[in-house]
Amino acid sequence: MALRDEHGTHAELDLRLLLANPPLWLQLEADARTSQNRGTLLHGSPCLDRLARRIDAETAHTVFRVSRLE
């Protein structure tokens, strides 16, 4: 995932990092949704939606596997 602020500063995150750290993902998603609602998220809304679905599915799968509910 590549992020860029209004000043051009950027960061890249490996998606495995977000999968391994749900609190980080939840904060990133909440902040991205805030930007989306304010109209300051200029690119990537469809990608954000797809990523949210993927991470939610992966997290649910992990919970089921750890709980032995597969």
N, CA and C of each residue as an Amber inpcrd file, in Angstrom:
protein
   210
   0.8490000  -1.1470000   0.0000000   0.0000000   0.0000000   0.0000000
   0.9020000   1.2200000   0.0000000   0.5990000   2.1550000  -0.8670000
   1.3510000   3.4090000  -0.9440000   0.4650000   4.5430000  -0.4520000
   1.0080000   5.3300000   0.4380000   0.2830000   6.4720000   0.9960000
   1.0550000   7.7400000   0.6720000   0.3110000   8.8150000   0.4010000
   0.9510000  10.1030000   0.1330000   0.0970000  11.1910000   0.7610000
   0.7300000  12.1230000   1.4510000  -0.0290000  13.2230000   2.0400000
  -0.0510000  14.4050000   1.0870000  -0.7070000  15.4680000   1.5110000
  -0.8850000  16.6300000   0.6330000   0.4260000  17.3410000   0.3330000
   1.4670000  17.0630000   1.0960000   2.7740000  17.6890000   0.8700000
   3.6880000  16.8240000   0.0090000   3.1880000  15.6500000  -0.3960000
   3.9660000  14.7640000  -1.2420000   4.7960000  13.7420000  -0.4820000
   4.7670000  13.8070000   0.8320000   5.4760000  12.8100000   1.6280000
   4.7710000  11.4760000   1.4380000   5.5480000  10.4170000   1.2940000
   4.9080000   9.1290000   1.0390000   5.5160000   8.0240000   1.9040000
   4.7500000   6.9790000   2.0470000   5.1680000   5.7760000   2.7700000
   4.5600000   4.5840000   2.0540000   5.2590000   3.4750000   2.1100000
   4.7440000   2.2360000   1.5390000   4.6930000   1.1860000   2.6300000
   3.5720000   0.4770000   2.6900000   3.3710000  -0.5730000   3.6800000
   3.1380000  -1.8940000   2.9780000   3.7930000  -2.9150000   3.4470000
   3.5540000  -4.2690000   2.9600000   2.2100000  -4.7180000   3.5330000
   1.3580000  -5.2850000   2.7040000   0.0350000  -5.6990000   3.1680000
   0.1110000  -6.7480000   4.2740000   1.1930000  -7.5230000   4.2890000
   1.3700000  -8.5010000   5.3680000   1.4750000  -7.8190000   6.7250000
   2.0290000  -6.6250000   6.7350000   2.1240000  -5.8510000   7.9760000
   0.7290000  -5.5230000   8.5050000  -0.1630000  -5.1410000   7.6140000
  -1.5330000  -4.8070000   8.0270000  -2.2850000  -6.0520000   8.4730000
  -2.0580000  -7.1640000   7.7890000  -2.7140000  -8.4140000   8.1800000
  -2.2310000  -8.8850000   9.5490000  -0.9680000  -8.6660000   9.8360000
  -0.3880000  -9.1220000  11.0990000  -0.6700000  -8.1690000  12.2520000
  -1.1440000  -6.9750000  11.9420000  -1.3480000  -5.9690000  12.9750000
  -2.7320000  -5.3270000  12.8170000  -3.7850000  -6.0240000  13.2560000
  -5.1400000  -5.4970000  13.0810000  -5.3600000  -4.0930000  13.6500000
  -4.8050000  -3.7400000  14.8180000  -5.0220000  -2.3650000  15.2980000
  -4.4600000  -1.3070000  14.3380000  -3.3220000  -1.6050000  13.7120000
  -2.7610000  -0.6730000  12.7370000  -3.7000000  -0.5380000  11.5470000
  -4.2130000  -1.6710000  11.0410000  -5.1460000  -1.6310000   9.9220000
  -6.4000000  -0.8430000  10.2870000  -6.9520000  -1.0940000  11.4550000
  -8.1840000  -0.4120000  11.8550000  -7.9720000   1.0960000  11.9270000
  -6.8200000   1.5290000  12.4410000  -6.5360000   2.9700000  12.5130000
  -6.3540000   3.5540000  11.1190000  -5.6100000   2.8510000  10.2740000
  -5.3920000   3.3170000   8.9140000  -6.7080000   3.4110000   8.1540000
  -7.5470000   2.3930000   8.2850000  -8.8310000   2.4090000   7.5860000
  -9.7200000   3.5350000   8.1050000  -9.7710000   3.7170000   9.4260000
 -10.5950000   4.7910000  10.0020000 -10.1350000   6.1520000   9.4840000
  -8.8320000   6.3620000   9.4560000  -8.3140000   7.6410000   8.9680000
  -8.5720000   7.8240000   7.4800000  -8.4420000   6.7510000   6.7100000
  -8.7200000   6.8280000   5.2730000 -10.1960000   7.1240000   5.0300000
 -11.0690000   6.5140000   5.8180000 -12.5130000   6.7850000   5.6670000
 -12.8340000   8.2200000   6.0420000 -12.1530000   8.7500000   7.0630000
 -12.3470000  10.1560000   7.4250000 -11.9440000  11.0430000   6.2490000
 -10.7940000  10.7480000   5.6460000 -10.3510000  11.5050000   4.4750000
 -11.3370000  11.3690000   3.3300000 -11.8580000  10.1730000   3.1520000
 -12.8440000   9.9250000   2.0970000 -14.0870000  10.7860000   2.3270000
 -14.5720000  10.8050000   3.5530000 -15.7730000  11.5800000   3.8740000
 -15.5530000  13.0850000   3.7430000 -14.3470000  13.5370000   3.9920000
 -14.0250000  14.9680000   3.8730000 -13.7050000  15.3780000   2.4410000
 -13.5600000  14.3900000   1.5790000 -13.2390000  14.6840000   0.1900000
 -11.7550000  14.8980000  -0.0550000 -10.9210000  14.5210000   0.8950000
  -9.4810000  14.7040000   0.7240000  -8.7650000  13.4330000   0.2770000
  -9.4820000  12.3250000   0.2120000  -8.9060000  11.0950000  -0.3480000
  -9.1690000  11.1660000  -1.8510000  -8.1320000  11.5300000  -2.5940000
  -8.3100000  11.8370000  -4.0060000  -8.2420000  10.6090000  -4.9120000
  -7.5440000   9.5810000  -4.4960000  -7.3850000   8.3840000  -5.3070000
  -7.4440000   7.1630000  -4.3900000  -7.9470000   6.0810000  -4.9060000
  -7.8290000   4.8190000  -4.1980000  -9.0390000   4.3470000  -3.4190000
 -10.1630000   5.0360000  -3.5040000 -11.3430000   4.5720000  -2.7660000
 -11.7490000   3.1520000  -3.1370000 -11.8110000   2.7970000  -4.4150000
 -12.1520000   1.4100000  -4.7530000 -11.1150000   0.4170000  -4.2130000
  -9.8460000   0.8010000  -4.2650000  -8.7880000  -0.0740000  -3.7300000
  -8.9340000  -0.2290000  -2.2230000  -9.2750000   0.8430000  -1.5440000
  -9.4830000   0.7870000  -0.1000000 -10.6180000  -0.1700000   0.2340000
 -11.6900000  -0.1060000  -0.5260000 -12.8270000  -1.0140000  -0.2980000
 -12.4220000  -2.4740000  -0.5140000 -11.6790000  -2.7370000  -1.5970000
 -11.2320000  -4.1100000  -1.8630000 -10.2740000  -4.5930000  -0.7770000
  -9.3810000  -3.7230000  -0.3550000  -8.4330000  -4.0890000   0.6880000
  -9.1490000  -4.3710000   2.0030000 -10.1420000  -3.5620000   2.3350000
 -10.9130000  -3.7800000   3.5730000 -11.6080000  -5.1360000   3.5360000
 -12.2030000  -5.4730000   2.4030000 -12.8640000  -6.7810000   2.2870000
 -11.8500000  -7.9170000   2.4230000 -10.6900000  -7.7450000   1.7940000
  -9.6660000  -8.7950000   1.8610000  -9.1480000  -8.9680000   3.2900000
  -8.8370000  -7.8870000   3.9470000  -8.3030000  -7.9870000   5.3070000
  -9.3670000  -8.5250000   6.2530000 -10.6010000  -8.0980000   6.1000000
 -11.6840000  -8.6370000   6.9320000 -11.8290000 -10.1440000   6.7360000
 -11.7590000 -10.5960000   5.4860000 -11.8810000 -12.0310000   5.2020000
 -10.7010000 -12.8070000   5.7800000  -9.5010000 -12.2760000   5.6090000
  -8.3110000 -12.9410000   6.1480000  -8.3680000 -13.0090000   7.6760000
  -8.8130000 -11.9250000   8.2900000  -8.9180000 -11.8940000   9.7560000
  -9.9430000 -12.9020000  10.2420000 -11.1000000 -12.9550000   9.5880000
 -12.1350000 -13.9240000   9.9710000 -11.6150000 -15.3460000   9.8050000
 -10.9230000 -15.6040000   8.7030000 -10.3740000 -16.9350000   8.4700000
  -9.3920000 -17.3130000   9.5840000  -8.5500000 -16.3660000   9.9830000
  -7.5880000 -16.6240000  11.0580000  -8.2890000 -16.9100000  12.3720000
  -9.3220000 -16.1420000  12.6690000 -10.0730000 -16.3590000  13.9160000
 -10.7060000 -17.7470000  13.9080000 -11.3070000 -18.1360000  12.7970000
 -11.9140000 -19.4520000  12.6920000 -10.8650000 -20.5540000  12.8350000
  -9.7140000 -20.3600000  12.1920000  -8.6570000 -21.3690000  12.2550000
  -8.1280000 -21.5040000  13.6820000  -7.8710000 -20.3950000  14.3470000
  -7.3490000 -20.4290000  15.7050000  -8.3850000 -21.0150000  16.6680000
  -9.6520000 -20.7430000  16.4040000 -10.7320000 -21.2580000  17.2480000
 -11.1290000 -22.6810000  16.8820000 -10.5080000 -23.1950000  15.8350000
 -10.8050000 -24.5400000  15.3230000 -12.2680000 -24.6720000  14.8680000
 -12.7580000 -23.6040000  14.2620000 -14.1350000 -23.5870000  13.7640000
 -14.1710000 -23.6940000  12.2290000 -13.0540000 -24.0400000  11.6330000
 -13.0120000 -24.1530000  10.1650000 -13.9010000 -25.2590000   9.6760000
